[in-house]
């Protein structure tokens, strides 16, 4: 509905696709070493760093089952 661009992260699982957006945590947790927070190694370094800084991903819509998903190649605009 909106014409503004939105950065999203897609998580592809065995049976569904999950579309999320990132949220920044406005609270700072004092005294905790955020470098010790475990992060999934398959995430991009950018997303790993973001999560360590207190950010998180929120789901934008219902997961899309892969059996209902059609992929098509499109020409770059």
C-alpha positions in Angstrom: 0.0 0.0 0.0 2.9 2.3 0.7 5.3 3.6 -1.9 8.3 3.9 0.5 11.0 1.3 0.5 11.4 -1.1 3.4 14.4 -3.2 4.1 13.4 -6.8 4.9 15.2 -10.0 5.8 13.9 -13.2 4.3 14.3 -16.5 6.2 14.0 -19.6 4.0 13.1 -22.8 6.0 12.4 -26.3 4.6 8.7 -25.7 4.2 8.0 -21.9 4.4 9.4 -18.4 3.7 9.3 -15.9 6.5 9.5 -12.1 5.8 10.7 -9.9 8.6 11.8 -6.3 9.2 14.4 -5.2 11.7 13.6 -3.2 14.8 16.2 -1.3 16.8 16.0 -1.7 20.6 15.9 1.8 22.1 16.9 0.6 25.5 20.5 0.1 26.4 21.3 -2.7 28.7 24.0 -1.5 31.0 26.7 -3.8 32.3 26.1 -6.7 29.9 28.7 -7.7 27.3 26.7 -8.0 24.1 29.6 -9.7 22.3 28.7 -12.8 24.3 25.1 -13.1 22.9 24.9 -16.3 20.8 23.9 -15.6 17.2 23.1 -18.1 14.4 26.3 -18.4 12.3 24.3 -18.7 9.1 23.1 -15.1 9.4 25.0 -12.4 7.5 27.7 -10.5 9.6 25.6 -7.4 9.3 22.5 -9.1 10.9 24.7 -10.8 13.5 26.1 -7.4 14.5 22.6 -5.8 14.6 21.3 -8.5 16.9 24.3 -8.2 19.2 23.5 -4.5 19.5 20.1 -5.3 20.8 18.1 -5.3 17.6 15.6 -7.9 16.6 13.4 -9.0 13.6 9.6 -8.8 13.6 7.5 -10.9 11.3 5.7 -8.8 8.7 3.1 -11.3 7.6 2.1 -14.9 7.8 4.8 -17.4 6.7 4.4 -18.3 3.0 4.3 -22.1 2.4 6.8 -23.1 -0.2 4.2 -25.2 -2.0 2.2 -22.0 -2.7 5.2 -20.0 -3.8 6.1 -19.3 -7.4 9.5 -17.8 -8.4 10.0 -15.9 -11.6 13.0 -14.2 -13.1 12.4 -10.5 -13.8 14.5 -8.1 -15.8 16.3 -5.5 -13.7 14.7 -2.1 -14.0 
